[in-house]
Amino acid sequence: MEAIKFKTDIKCSGCVAKVTPHLNAAFGEDNWEVDTTNPSKVLTVVGETNEIKIKEAVGKAGYKAERL
């Protein structure tokens, strides 16, 4: 499966909790993760190759994502 990565402004576990319902609804529970320890706060989405859909899901939670 293809994985694509995005730099985000999802900074902490509280931010992850806020974005979780949106990402789960769009991509499924086990198909994404955010590395908040990485300085770029990298969101990795597996299997979904639609960059616009990913940005929209993150945006609905009030965050930004930029493809790496």
Backbone as JSON Lines, residues from 0, in Angstrom:
{"i":0,"aa":"M","n":[0.83,-1.19,0.0],"ca":[0.0,0.0,0.0],"c":[0.87,1.25,0.0]}
{"i":1,"aa":"E","n":[0.38,2.24,-0.69],"ca":[1.1,3.5,-0.76],"c":[0.85,4.33,0.5]}
{"i":2,"aa":"A","n":[1.89,4.96,0.98],"ca":[1.77,5.87,2.13],"c":[2.21,7.25,1.67]}
{"i":3,"aa":"I","n":[1.42,8.26,2.01],"ca":[1.83,9.62,1.71],"c":[1.93,10.4,3.01]}
{"i":4,"aa":"K","n":[2.86,11.34,3.02],"ca":[3.18,12.07,4.24],"c":[2.91,13.56,4.04]}
{"i":5,"aa":"F","n":[2.45,14.17,5.14],"ca":[2.13,15.58,5.16],"c":[2.74,16.24,6.37]}
{"i":6,"aa":"K","n":[3.27,17.45,6.2],"ca":[3.68,18.29,7.32],"c":[2.41,18.95,7.82]}
{"i":7,"aa":"T","n":[2.21,18.94,9.14],"ca":[0.97,19.49,9.71],"c":[1.28,20.44,10.86]}
{"i":8,"aa":"D","n":[0.22,21.04,11.38],"ca":[0.32,21.84,12.6],"c":[-0.41,21.14,13.75]}
{"i":9,"aa":"I","n":[-0.47,19.81,13.68],"ca":[-1.06,18.98,14.74],"c":[0.06,18.73,15.75]}
{"i":10,"aa":"K","n":[0.06,19.46,16.88],"ca":[1.23,19.53,17.74],"c":[1.25,18.61,18.96]}
{"i":11,"aa":"C","n":[0.08,18.18,19.44],"ca":[0.07,17.44,20.71],"c":[-1.02,16.37,20.7]}
{"i":12,"aa":"S","n":[-1.1,15.63,21.78],"ca":[-2.11,14.57,21.86],"c":[-3.53,15.14,21.85]}
{"i":13,"aa":"G","n":[-3.7,16.35,22.39],"ca":[-5.01,16.99,22.34],"c":[-5.4,17.33,20.91]}
{"i":14,"aa":"C","n":[-4.43,17.78,20.12],"ca":[-4.68,18.06,18.71],"c":[-5.02,16.78,17.96]}
{"i":15,"aa":"V","n":[-4.29,15.71,18.25],"ca":[-4.56,14.41,17.62],"c":[-5.97,13.97,17.96]}
{"i":16,"aa":"A","n":[-6.38,14.15,19.21],"ca":[-7.74,13.76,19.62],"c":[-8.78,14.56,18.85]}
{"i":17,"aa":"K","n":[-8.5,15.82,18.57],"ca":[-9.44,16.67,17.85],"c":[-9.58,16.25,16.38]}
{"i":18,"aa":"V","n":[-8.49,15.83,15.78],"ca":[-8.5,15.47,14.36],"c":[-8.91,14.0,14.14]}
{"i":19,"aa":"T","n":[-8.82,13.17,15.18],"ca":[-9.1,11.74,15.05],"c":[-10.47,11.42,14.44]}
{"i":20,"aa":"P","n":[-11.57,11.99,14.9],"ca":[-12.86,11.63,14.3],"c":[-12.93,11.92,12.79]}
{"i":21,"aa":"H","n":[-12.29,12.99,12.37],"ca":[-12.32,13.37,10.96],"c":[-11.47,12.41,10.11]}
{"i":22,"aa":"L","n":[-10.3,12.07,10.61],"ca":[-9.43,11.16,9.86],"c":[-9.97,9.73,9.89]}
{"i":23,"aa":"N","n":[-10.52,9.31,11.02],"ca":[-11.12,7.97,11.09],"c":[-12.29,7.84,10.12]}
{"i":24,"aa":"A","n":[-13.12,8.87,10.06],"ca":[-14.28,8.83,9.16],"c":[-13.85,8.77,7.7]}
{"i":25,"aa":"A","n":[-12.79,9.49,7.38],"ca":[-12.34,9.56,5.98],"c":[-11.49,8.37,5.55]}
{"i":26,"aa":"F","n":[-10.66,7.83,6.46],"ca":[-9.67,6.85,6.06],"c":[-9.65,5.56,6.87]}
{"i":27,"aa":"G","n":[-10.37,5.49,7.98],"ca":[-10.35,4.31,8.83],"c":[-9.33,4.45,9.95]}
{"i":28,"aa":"E","n":[-9.6,3.76,11.05],"ca":[-8.78,3.91,12.26],"c":[-7.32,3.57,12.09]}
{"i":29,"aa":"D","n":[-7.01,2.53,11.34],"ca":[-5.64,2.05,11.27],"c":[-4.89,2.5,10.03]}
{"i":30,"aa":"N","n":[-5.41,3.51,9.35],"ca":[-4.81,3.92,8.08],"c":[-4.09,5.26,8.14]}
{"i":31,"aa":"W","n":[-3.91,5.8,9.34],"ca":[-3.21,7.07,9.46],"c":[-2.55,7.16,10.83]}
{"i":32,"aa":"E","n":[-1.54,8.03,10.92],"ca":[-0.9,8.34,12.21],"c":[-0.2,9.68,12.11]}
{"i":33,"aa":"V","n":[-0.08,10.34,13.25],"ca":[0.64,11.61,13.32],"c":[1.82,11.42,14.26]}
{"i":34,"aa":"D","n":[3.01,11.76,13.77],"ca":[4.22,11.69,14.58],"c":[4.45,13.07,15.2]}
{"i":35,"aa":"T","n":[3.95,13.26,16.41],"ca":[4.09,14.56,17.07],"c":[5.49,14.79,17.62]}
{"i":36,"aa":"T","n":[6.35,13.76,17.61],"ca":[7.73,13.94,18.05],"c":[8.61,14.49,16.94]}
{"i":37,"aa":"N","n":[8.17,14.36,15.7],"ca":[8.89,14.9,14.56],"c":[8.67,16.41,14.51]}
{"i":38,"aa":"P","n":[9.71,17.2,14.28],"ca":[9.53,18.66,14.22],"c":[8.51,19.1,13.17]}
{"i":39,"aa":"S","n":[8.32,18.32,12.13],"ca":[7.36,18.65,11.08],"c":[5.96,18.12,11.37]}
{"i":40,"aa":"K","n":[5.8,17.42,12.52],"ca":[4.48,16.88,12.92],"c":[3.85,16.12,11.75]}
{"i":41,"aa":"V","n":[4.53,15.05,11.33],"ca":[4.19,14.35,10.09],"c":[2.97,13.46,10.24]}
{"i":42,"aa":"L","n":[1.99,13.69,9.36],"ca":[0.82,12.84,9.21],"c":[1.12,11.87,8.08]}
{"i":43,"aa":"T","n":[0.98,10.58,8.36],"ca":[1.15,9.55,7.34],"c":[-0.19,8.88,7.12]}
{"i":44,"aa":"V","n":[-0.62,8.83,5.87],"ca":[-1.87,8.16,5.52],"c":[-1.53,7.02,4.57]}
{"i":45,"aa":"V","n":[-2.01,5.82,4.9],"ca":[-1.73,4.63,4.11],"c":[-2.95,4.29,3.26]}
{"i":46,"aa":"G","n":[-2.7,4.03,1.99],"ca":[-3.75,3.55,1.11],"c":[-4.53,4.64,0.4]}
{"i":47,"aa":"E","n":[-4.65,5.81,0.99],"ca":[-5.41,6.91,0.39],"c":[-4.45,7.8,-0.38]}
{"i":48,"aa":"T","n":[-4.68,7.94,-1.67],"ca":[-3.77,8.74,-2.49],"c":[-4.39,10.06,-2.93]}
{"i":49,"aa":"N","n":[-5.55,10.4,-2.4],"ca":[-6.22,11.64,-2.78],"c":[-5.78,12.75,-1.83]}
{"i":50,"aa":"E","n":[-4.84,13.55,-2.28],"ca":[-4.27,14.61,-1.44],"c":[-5.33,15.62,-1.01]}
{"i":51,"aa":"I","n":[-6.25,15.95,-1.88],"ca":[-7.3,16.92,-1.56],"c":[-8.19,16.4,-0.43]}
{"i":52,"aa":"K","n":[-8.55,15.13,-0.5],"ca":[-9.4,14.52,0.54],"c":[-8.7,14.56,1.9]}
{"i":53,"aa":"I","n":[-7.42,14.3,1.91],"ca":[-6.64,14.32,3.15],"c":[-6.6,15.74,3.72]}
{"i":54,"aa":"K","n":[-6.31,16.71,2.88],"ca":[-6.26,18.11,3.33],"c":[-7.62,18.56,3.86]}
{"i":55,"aa":"E","n":[-8.7,18.14,3.2],"ca":[-10.04,18.51,3.65],"c":[-10.36,17.92,5.02]}
{"i":56,"aa":"A","n":[-10.0,16.65,5.24],"ca":[-10.27,16.01,6.53],"c":[-9.51,16.7,7.65]}
{"i":57,"aa":"V","n":[-8.26,17.04,7.41],"ca":[-7.45,17.75,8.41],"c":[-8.02,19.16,8.62]}
{"i":58,"aa":"G","n":[-8.4,19.8,7.55],"ca":[-8.95,21.16,7.62],"c":[-10.25,21.23,8.4]}
{"i":59,"aa":"K","n":[-11.1,20.2,8.3],"ca":[-12.36,20.18,9.04],"c":[-12.13,20.24,10.55]}
{"i":60,"aa":"A","n":[-10.97,19.74,10.99],"ca":[-10.62,19.77,12.41],"c":[-9.92,21.06,12.79]}
{"i":61,"aa":"G","n":[-9.67,21.93,11.8],"ca":[-9.02,23.21,12.09],"c":[-7.52,23.22,11.94]}
{"i":62,"aa":"Y","n":[-6.98,22.25,11.23],"ca":[-5.52,22.15,11.05],"c":[-5.16,22.23,9.59]}
{"i":63,"aa":"K","n":[-3.87,22.37,9.32],"ca":[-3.36,22.45,7.96],"c":[-2.43,21.27,7.69]}
{"i":64,"aa":"A","n":[-2.41,20.85,6.43],"ca":[-1.51,19.78,6.0],"c":[-0.89,20.16,4.66]}
{"i":65,"aa":"E","n":[0.42,19.95,4.55],"ca":[1.15,20.25,3.33],"c":[1.95,19.02,2.95]}
{"i":66,"aa":"R","n":[1.76,18.52,1.75],"ca":[2.43,17.29,1.33],"c":[3.94,17.46,1.37]}
{"i":67,"aa":"L","n":[4.61,16.43,1.88],"ca":[6.08,16.42,1.91],"c":[6.62,15.82,0.62]}
